[in-house]
Amino acid sequence: MIRVYFVFEDPLDDAGVNLSFIDIPTQDPREACRRVEDAARSGELWKQLYPDEQDHPYDLIKMSYLDISTLTEEMAADTVLGL
């Protein structure tokens, strides 16, 4: 499991940016980052993070990742973005 941390522009936030993360069920960090980029483009990422908000403009600024496969206490179903 790869946890992808990402910074995104958020026009609704006073600071203009936000930091969040999502877990991707893969062992390949490149695949995880690609999946986050695809989900951001399609709007799927926003729906996963904020299901009550329908339209919210945002742009990814930067991503980083951490392999959490051995950190089972860190895993939670509500943070997983399915493949």
Beta strands, then each sheet from edge to edge (+ up, - down):
strand 1: 2-9
strand 2: 17-24
strand 3: 59-67
sheet 1: 2+ 1- 3+
end
